[in-house]
């Protein structure tokens, strides 16, 4: 297995509604690995049109084809700052025509957004770098070149860079990882972990400690990072789908 450490630097204000507190919509201090996969062009969502206005994600259909070819962890914060901004998209006038509420796009309110210069770290696991999924941004990163992608509800620019591990070994036993993990992408629960508050669309974990599981030990001198070996997109299908299969 080839392991890369990825760095993200925001070049613009990034917004996505992680939690709503009244009319304040807060952006979490992380970049979800599903969002990162779409931003890199590894998965493509549906384009919403007037003929199809249902705003519903299709993660299983769009992300699971990557399993066995590539895996990305969520991006953990290294240096993060926020700013509170206000917006109003209501039309001027004395009467308002009611409309269906748009997911993630409120009519007015305050947004706590991530500031430019915020830094994040993620990890890329790639079985075979010579045949990666077809995505121009990923090809640039694997070739040692930086890439720019768009993140957030109002697509903002971000700068990405990859660094390959100096050495990777596969081991088994108890281990602790400082990387952010996606609970839905794990086959086994950790013994102890911190749950990242309000991490949507799935639960994210930090400082997870596992009892006896296979893992990759990646050396990025002078750092050593341990990552679960059995991570894959949607290793645990959503509850409603599990019930249907049963």
LOPAZA-424777 format. One record per residue (C-alpha): residue number from 1; residue in one letter; x, y, z. Coordinates in pm, 1 decimal. Layout:
<sites>
+-----+-----+----------+----------+----------+
|   n | res |        X |        Y |        Z |
+-----+-----+----------+----------+----------+
| NUM |   A |        X |        Y |        Z |
...
+-----+-----+----------+----------+----------+
</sites>
This chain:
<sites>
+-----+-----+----------+----------+----------+
|   n | res |        X |        Y |        Z |
+-----+-----+----------+----------+----------+
|   1 |   X |      0.0 |      0.0 |      0.0 |
|   2 |   X |    122.6 |    350.8 |    -85.6 |
|   3 |   X |     35.4 |    622.5 |    165.7 |
|   4 |   X |     47.4 |    997.6 |    102.1 |
|   5 |   X |     -0.5 |   1286.5 |    339.6 |
|   6 |   X |   -205.2 |   1563.7 |    186.8 |
|   7 |   X |   -213.6 |   1929.6 |    288.4 |
|   8 |   X |   -498.7 |   2170.2 |    215.3 |
|   9 |   X |   -468.5 |   2548.2 |    233.3 |
|  10 |   X |   -784.6 |   2750.7 |    181.5 |
|  11 |   X |   -744.8 |   3039.3 |    -63.9 |
|  12 |   X |  -1094.0 |   3176.7 |     -9.8 |
|  13 |   X |  -1375.5 |   3175.1 |    246.1 |
|  14 |   X |  -1531.1 |   2827.1 |    266.5 |
|  15 |   X |  -1889.5 |   2768.2 |    380.6 |
|  16 |   X |  -2099.1 |   2457.8 |    437.1 |
|  17 |   X |  -2375.2 |   2433.8 |    696.7 |
|  18 |   X |  -2257.0 |   2181.6 |    955.7 |
|  19 |   X |  -2491.9 |   2299.7 |   1230.3 |
|  20 |   X |  -2770.9 |   2557.8 |   1253.4 |
|  21 |   X |  -2814.2 |   2771.3 |   1565.2 |
|  22 |   X |  -3118.8 |   2984.3 |   1493.3 |
|  23 |   X |  -3018.9 |   3193.0 |   1193.5 |
|  24 |   X |  -2647.8 |   3122.1 |   1235.7 |
|  25 |   X |  -2511.7 |   2850.3 |   1008.0 |
|  26 |   X |  -2174.0 |   2723.2 |   1126.9 |
|  27 |   X |  -1899.4 |   2562.5 |    920.0 |
|  28 |   X |  -1715.8 |   2280.1 |   1095.3 |
|  29 |   X |  -1339.6 |   2289.4 |   1137.8 |
|  30 |   X |  -1274.1 |   1993.7 |    907.6 |
|  31 |   X |  -1307.1 |   1886.6 |    542.7 |
|  32 |   X |  -1516.5 |   1570.5 |    507.3 |
|  33 |   X |  -1357.9 |   1295.2 |    297.4 |
|  34 |   X |  -1672.7 |   1261.8 |     84.1 |
|  35 |   X |  -1652.5 |   1632.2 |     -2.1 |
|  36 |   X |  -1283.1 |   1591.2 |    -80.9 |
|  37 |   X |  -1352.7 |   1299.7 |   -316.5 |
|  38 |   X |  -1604.3 |   1508.8 |   -512.5 |
|  39 |   X |  -1373.1 |   1811.8 |   -515.4 |
|  40 |   X |  -1090.5 |   1604.9 |   -666.4 |
|  41 |   X |  -1321.3 |   1475.2 |   -938.9 |
|  42 |   X |  -1304.9 |   1118.1 |   -810.6 |
|  43 |   X |  -1684.0 |   1106.1 |   -790.1 |
|  44 |   X |  -1947.5 |   1306.8 |   -972.1 |
|  45 |   X |  -2287.5 |   1399.2 |   -834.5 |
|  46 |   X |  -2605.1 |   1458.5 |  -1029.4 |
|  47 |   X |  -2670.5 |   1798.4 |  -1182.1 |
|  48 |   X |  -2996.0 |   1935.5 |  -1045.8 |
|  49 |   X |  -3236.7 |   2060.2 |  -1311.3 |
|  50 |   X |  -3597.8 |   2173.7 |  -1318.1 |
|  51 |   X |  -3688.9 |   1818.7 |  -1414.3 |
|  52 |   X |  -3512.4 |   1679.7 |  -1106.5 |
|  53 |   X |  -3531.1 |   1907.8 |   -805.4 |
|  54 |   X |  -3484.8 |   1646.3 |   -533.9 |
|  55 |   X |  -3174.4 |   1743.1 |   -337.1 |
|  56 |   X |  -3061.2 |   1401.0 |   -222.7 |
|  57 |   X |  -2704.0 |   1264.2 |   -213.1 |
|  58 |   X |  -2616.1 |    927.7 |   -365.5 |
|  59 |   X |  -2294.8 |    846.7 |   -180.5 |
|  60 |   X |  -2319.6 |    468.1 |   -213.6 |
|  61 |   X |  -2364.9 |    477.6 |   -591.1 |
|  62 |   X |  -2100.7 |    744.6 |   -651.5 |
|  63 |   X |  -1827.8 |    662.5 |   -395.7 |
|  64 |   X |  -1820.9 |    282.7 |   -356.2 |
|  65 |   X |  -1678.9 |    231.4 |   -711.5 |
|  66 |   X |  -1355.4 |    378.4 |   -567.8 |
|  67 |   X |  -1319.3 |     93.3 |   -317.1 |
|  68 |   X |  -1012.6 |   -118.2 |   -385.2 |
|  69 |   X |   -860.5 |    161.2 |   -595.0 |
|  70 |   X |   -819.7 |    449.8 |   -351.8 |
|  71 |   X |   -922.0 |    583.2 |    -13.4 |
|  72 |   X |   -911.2 |    933.1 |    138.7 |
|  73 |   X |   -940.4 |   1018.2 |    507.5 |
|  74 |   X |  -1121.4 |   1330.6 |    627.8 |
|  75 |   X |   -898.0 |   1636.6 |    655.2 |
|  76 |   X |   -815.2 |   1730.4 |   1014.6 |
|  77 |   X |   -754.2 |   2094.4 |   1113.5 |
|  78 |   X |   -398.2 |   2212.0 |   1169.3 |
|  79 |   X |   -456.2 |   2588.1 |   1183.8 |
|  80 |   X |   -813.4 |   2712.7 |   1148.0 |
|  81 |   X |   -984.6 |   3050.3 |   1183.9 |
|  82 |   X |  -1347.2 |   3154.1 |   1128.0 |
|  83 |   X |  -1530.3 |   3472.0 |   1030.0 |
|  84 |   X |  -1898.5 |   3562.2 |   1078.8 |
|  85 |   X |  -2069.5 |   3705.8 |    769.5 |
|  86 |   X |  -2430.6 |   3792.9 |    684.8 |
|  87 |   X |  -2630.5 |   3747.3 |    365.7 |
|  88 |   X |  -2985.4 |   3810.9 |    243.5 |
|  89 |   X |  -3125.0 |   3659.3 |    -76.1 |
|  90 |   X |  -3489.5 |   3757.2 |    -19.6 |
|  91 |   X |  -3649.4 |   3961.4 |   -295.2 |
|  92 |   X |  -3745.0 |   4318.9 |   -223.0 |
|  93 |   X |  -4118.8 |   4384.6 |   -197.0 |
|  94 |   X |  -4413.4 |   4363.5 |     34.8 |
|  95 |   X |  -4526.4 |   4014.5 |    -62.5 |
|  96 |   X |  -4320.8 |   3699.5 |    -85.1 |
|  97 |   X |  -4417.1 |   3395.9 |   -287.1 |
|  98 |   X |  -4361.0 |   3086.8 |    -79.4 |
|  99 |   X |  -4107.2 |   2843.1 |   -216.4 |
| 100 |   X |  -3961.6 |   2510.8 |   -115.8 |
| 101 |   X |  -3671.7 |   2542.7 |    126.1 |
| 102 |   X |  -3337.7 |   2471.5 |    -38.8 |
| 103 |   X |  -3103.8 |   2237.0 |    147.4 |
| 104 |   X |  -2785.8 |   2421.4 |    245.2 |
| 105 |   X |  -2894.2 |   2754.7 |     92.3 |
| 106 |   X |  -3095.5 |   2954.4 |    350.4 |
| 107 |   X |  -3272.0 |   3273.2 |    236.4 |
| 108 |   X |  -3103.1 |   3492.7 |    494.7 |
| 109 |   X |  -2892.9 |   3460.8 |    804.4 |
| 110 |   X |  -2539.6 |   3458.5 |    935.6 |
| 111 |   X |  -2265.4 |   3219.6 |    829.3 |
| 112 |   X |  -1959.4 |   3128.7 |   1031.9 |
| 113 |   X |  -1716.4 |   3051.6 |    751.7 |
| 114 |   X |  -1360.1 |   2922.0 |    735.7 |
| 115 |   X |  -1105.6 |   3194.4 |    665.4 |
| 116 |   X |   -846.3 |   3186.5 |    386.1 |
| 117 |   X |   -516.3 |   3048.6 |    511.0 |
| 118 |   X |   -678.2 |   2773.1 |    719.3 |
| 119 |   X |   -473.7 |   2451.7 |    698.7 |
| 120 |   X |   -586.0 |   2087.1 |    702.0 |
| 121 |   X |   -418.1 |   1745.4 |    671.5 |
| 122 |   X |   -557.0 |   1426.4 |    516.9 |
| 123 |   X |   -417.6 |   1090.3 |    404.1 |
| 124 |   X |   -446.8 |    909.7 |     73.1 |
| 125 |   X |   -416.6 |    529.8 |     51.3 |
| 126 |   X |   -343.4 |    401.8 |   -297.5 |
| 127 |   X |   -274.6 |     33.7 |   -381.2 |
| 128 |   X |   -124.6 |    106.9 |   -722.9 |
| 129 |   X |     -5.1 |    461.4 |   -807.5 |
| 130 |   X |     57.2 |    360.5 |  -1170.6 |
| 131 |   X |   -316.9 |    313.2 |  -1234.5 |
| 132 |   X |   -500.6 |    574.8 |  -1026.7 |
| 133 |   X |   -862.9 |    672.2 |  -1091.0 |
| 134 |   X |   -891.8 |    918.2 |  -1378.7 |
| 135 |   X |   -897.5 |   1265.0 |  -1226.4 |
| 136 |   X |   -670.6 |   1548.4 |  -1350.3 |
| 137 |   X |   -623.1 |   1698.6 |  -1003.4 |
| 138 |   X |   -520.1 |   1362.7 |   -858.1 |
| 139 |   X |   -277.0 |   1297.5 |  -1144.7 |
| 140 |   X |   -111.0 |   1635.3 |  -1080.4 |
| 141 |   X |    -80.1 |   1560.9 |   -709.2 |
| 142 |   X |     70.5 |   1215.0 |   -765.6 |
| 143 |   X |    319.8 |   1368.1 |  -1008.2 |
| 144 |   X |    440.9 |   1601.6 |   -733.5 |
| 145 |   X |    258.8 |   1908.6 |   -863.7 |
| 146 |   X |     15.3 |   2115.8 |   -654.8 |
| 147 |   X |   -350.5 |   2122.8 |   -749.0 |
| 148 |   X |   -636.7 |   2363.2 |   -691.4 |
| 149 |   X |   -989.2 |   2246.4 |   -622.9 |
| 150 |   X |  -1320.9 |   2400.9 |   -520.1 |
| 151 |   X |  -1475.5 |   2335.4 |   -178.5 |
| 152 |   X |  -1796.4 |   2432.0 |     -2.4 |
| 153 |   X |  -2147.6 |   2542.1 |    -92.8 |
| 154 |   X |  -2020.9 |   2851.7 |   -272.0 |
| 155 |   X |  -1723.8 |   2682.5 |   -441.3 |
| 156 |   X |  -1410.1 |   2838.4 |   -298.7 |
| 157 |   X |  -1054.2 |   2775.5 |   -411.1 |
| 158 |   X |   -817.1 |   2555.7 |   -211.8 |
| 159 |   X |   -453.0 |   2455.7 |   -268.5 |
| 160 |   X |   -358.5 |   2087.6 |   -229.2 |
| 161 |   X |    -20.5 |   1912.3 |   -210.6 |
| 162 |   X |     76.2 |   1547.2 |   -154.6 |
| 163 |   X |    386.0 |   1405.5 |     17.0 |
| 164 |   X |    460.0 |   1031.1 |    -20.2 |
| 165 |   X |    553.3 |    832.2 |    288.6 |
| 166 |   X |    920.7 |    739.0 |    317.5 |
| 167 |   X |    825.5 |    390.1 |    432.5 |
| 168 |   X |    501.1 |    196.0 |    482.0 |
| 169 |   X |    463.5 |   -133.6 |    667.6 |
| 170 |   X |    151.5 |   -337.8 |    739.2 |
| 171 |   X |    117.3 |   -454.9 |   1098.3 |
| 172 |   X |   -146.8 |   -592.1 |   1333.1 |
| 173 |   X |   -217.3 |   -516.5 |   1695.7 |
| 174 |   X |   -322.4 |   -225.8 |   1916.5 |
| 175 |   X |   -256.6 |    123.6 |   1778.8 |
| 176 |   X |   -356.0 |    488.4 |   1813.3 |
| 177 |   X |   -410.5 |    722.1 |   1519.4 |
| 178 |   X |   -411.3 |   1101.8 |   1519.0 |
| 179 |   X |   -579.1 |   1116.3 |   1176.9 |
| 180 |   X |   -948.0 |   1199.0 |   1143.9 |
| 181 |   X |  -1150.7 |    887.5 |   1056.8 |
| 182 |   X |  -1497.8 |    840.8 |    910.3 |
| 183 |   X |  -1695.3 |    601.5 |   1132.6 |
| 184 |   X |  -1908.9 |    482.1 |    840.1 |
| 185 |   X |  -1594.9 |    380.0 |    649.7 |
| 186 |   X |  -1459.8 |    156.3 |    929.3 |
| 187 |   X |  -1529.2 |   -215.1 |    957.8 |
| 188 |   X |  -1458.0 |   -221.1 |   1332.7 |
| 189 |   X |  -1522.0 |     27.3 |   1611.9 |
| 190 |   X |  -1227.2 |    170.9 |   1803.7 |
| 191 |   X |  -1197.6 |    101.8 |   2174.9 |
| 192 |   X |  -1166.8 |    471.0 |   2260.0 |
| 193 |   X |  -1207.3 |    781.7 |   2046.3 |
| 194 |   X |  -1319.1 |   1144.0 |   2040.0 |
| 195 |   X |  -1632.0 |   1212.1 |   1834.3 |
| 196 |   X |  -1606.8 |   1527.5 |   1624.2 |
| 197 |   X |  -1913.2 |   1735.1 |   1715.1 |
| 198 |   X |  -2172.5 |   1801.3 |   1442.3 |
| 199 |   X |  -1974.9 |   1625.5 |   1170.3 |
| 200 |   X |  -2209.5 |   1581.8 |    873.8 |
| 201 |   X |  -2299.3 |   1387.9 |    661.9 |
| 202 |   X |  -2142.0 |   1107.8 |    871.2 |
| 203 |   X |  -1979.1 |   1082.1 |   1211.9 |
| 204 |   X |  -1607.8 |   1166.5 |   1223.7 |
| 205 |   X |  -1365.8 |   1036.7 |   1487.1 |
| 206 |   X |  -1041.7 |   1177.4 |   1627.0 |
| 207 |   X |   -766.5 |   1015.3 |   1836.5 |
| 208 |   X |   -909.0 |    668.4 |   1779.2 |
| 209 |   X |   -746.0 |    379.5 |   1964.9 |
| 210 |   X |   -794.3 |     24.5 |   1831.7 |
| 211 |   X |   -742.7 |   -299.7 |   2023.4 |
| 212 |   X |   -624.4 |   -556.4 |   1767.9 |
| 213 |   X |   -667.8 |   -456.8 |   1404.9 |
| 214 |   X |   -448.0 |   -455.4 |   1093.0 |
| 215 |   X |   -302.5 |   -114.0 |   1020.0 |
| 216 |   X |    -50.2 |     68.4 |    804.4 |
| 217 |   X |    245.5 |    235.8 |    972.4 |
| 218 |   X |    356.3 |    524.2 |    750.2 |
| 219 |   X |    679.5 |    714.1 |    813.3 |
| 220 |   X |    692.0 |   1083.6 |    724.5 |
| 221 |   X |   1022.3 |   1178.7 |    884.0 |
| 222 |   X |   1022.7 |   1265.6 |   1165.6 |
| 223 |   X |    653.0 |   1170.1 |   1206.4 |
| 224 |   X |    498.3 |    822.6 |   1216.4 |
| 225 |   X |    128.3 |    781.6 |   1137.1 |
| 226 |   X |    -86.2 |    471.1 |   1191.5 |
| 227 |   X |   -394.9 |    420.0 |    974.6 |
| 228 |   X |   -653.4 |    137.2 |    982.0 |
| 229 |   X |   -595.8 |   -102.7 |    693.2 |
| 230 |   X |   -960.2 |   -188.6 |    632.0 |
| 231 |   X |  -1102.6 |    151.8 |    553.7 |
| 232 |   X |  -1327.0 |    186.0 |    250.0 |
| 233 |   X |  -1608.2 |    415.2 |    142.3 |
| 234 |   X |  -1936.7 |    323.4 |    312.1 |
| 235 |   X |  -1808.7 |      4.1 |    473.6 |
| 236 |   X |  -2122.8 |     34.4 |    688.2 |
| 237 |   X |  -2425.3 |    105.1 |    466.5 |
| 238 |   X |  -2690.1 |    347.1 |    598.5 |
| 239 |   X |  -2930.2 |    196.3 |    851.4 |
| 240 |   X |  -3235.5 |    206.9 |    623.1 |
| 241 |   X |  -3050.4 |     12.1 |    355.1 |
| 242 |   X |  -2936.1 |   -249.4 |    608.2 |
| 243 |   X |  -3297.8 |   -298.3 |    716.0 |
| 244 |   X |  -3412.7 |   -343.8 |    356.9 |
| 245 |   X |  -3150.1 |   -610.8 |    294.2 |
| 246 |   X |  -3249.2 |   -787.6 |    610.3 |
+-----+-----+----------+----------+----------+
</sites>
